[in-house]
Amino acid sequence: MKAERAYPRYTVTPKAEAAILRGHPWVYGEEVLSAQGETVNGGLVDVLSRRGRYLGTGMLSEQSKIRVRLISRNANDRFDEAFWERKLRWAWEYRKTVLRPEDLSCCRIIFGEADAFPGLTVDRFGPLLSVQVLSVGMEVRKDFLLPTLVRILREDGQTITGVYERNDEALREKEGLAQGKGWFPLPGEAPPASPVTEITENGIRYLVDVENGQKTGFFLDQKFNRLAVSRLAEGRTVLDCFTHTGSFALNAAMGGAKHVTAVDVSESAVEMARANAERNGLSDRVECVCANVFDLLPRLEQEPPRYDFIILDPPAFTKSRRTVHNAMTGYKEINYRAMRLLPRGGYLATCSCSHFATEEKFLEMLRSAAHDAGVQLRQIEARQQSCDHPILWGVEETNYLKFYLFQVV
């Protein structure tokens, strides 16, 4: 290392060293053996092995269990404004490369660790950027990062009128950060008049409320999975469970479904799905129903068969390892019921968005559900999150969405 890199030095355990060498960017508090030099919360520290080997440089979080989040493994990097701007440009260029041009107006531009911006999420919804800052290291740098990203996008001909911070997330408290939400002040600019904007995804128009919508306002990670559903939907009668704002239902209807029933337990979500159906001229084929899916599916078993395509897109049933068993029980219940409802030759789309419900556990659950339901599954596709939510090998947290399409035979 060069002498001018006078960052504090954190020496870590062999366990932490092995994880870093496998590609994981986190060092936990209990993995720090010693610290040398004056530290600043959110500042940079060099991470070393017990033998003094340089492992990387990361952002310090004094209150979090995740004590250091690496941003570089290059001992020659200089962490100035040019470094951060270069990383922002790389993230945007990646999206321009892997997405269709029409997808760039609504996509995830920064995906945390997968883009080496630990704790930062930036989603684009038309002219608005919706941002979550979940680490103190990103919090102390956002006043440079966010205006710089806006400038990069505008230089590329993109229209960006405002940046909204969705920092109403409990994870911030583990970093010693307050929760809140509101417009990020772009220098010399007034914020937009409204946090609501319209996007077009897969040819379908949606209203997105970056202030009040779930997470950053709209779930972008299922974009291409919705297209896969659309391709199978022609002429079918579809039940879309956990519809939220109706995205799978609308894709099925746009794909030519004869009729779609979109179900969610939230009345406000159902109202938004209904409005989205009307916005796209699909109200005649999309029926929106407020109901608890866990109650609805057993009730439908007592009625004459109606559906030959069922979509299960539940929220994350678990956000920790402690509750995985209960989550898998919930996943099995809805999949078992759906398999019993479908006729031979019917289609099932099913997924999980929790990385704690691993692919192995999810597949084991599906096999068990199929066995108990007395059906056999013919796999059509196994899919993951869209490519603007890239999976970084060695960082299991970035690999979270499992999506399967089956035919019941």
Order of alpha helices (4+ residues) and beta strands (2+ residues): beta-alpha-beta-beta-beta-beta-beta-alpha-beta-beta-beta-alpha-alpha-beta-beta-beta-beta-alpha-beta-alpha-beta-alpha-beta-alpha-beta-alpha-beta-alpha-beta-beta
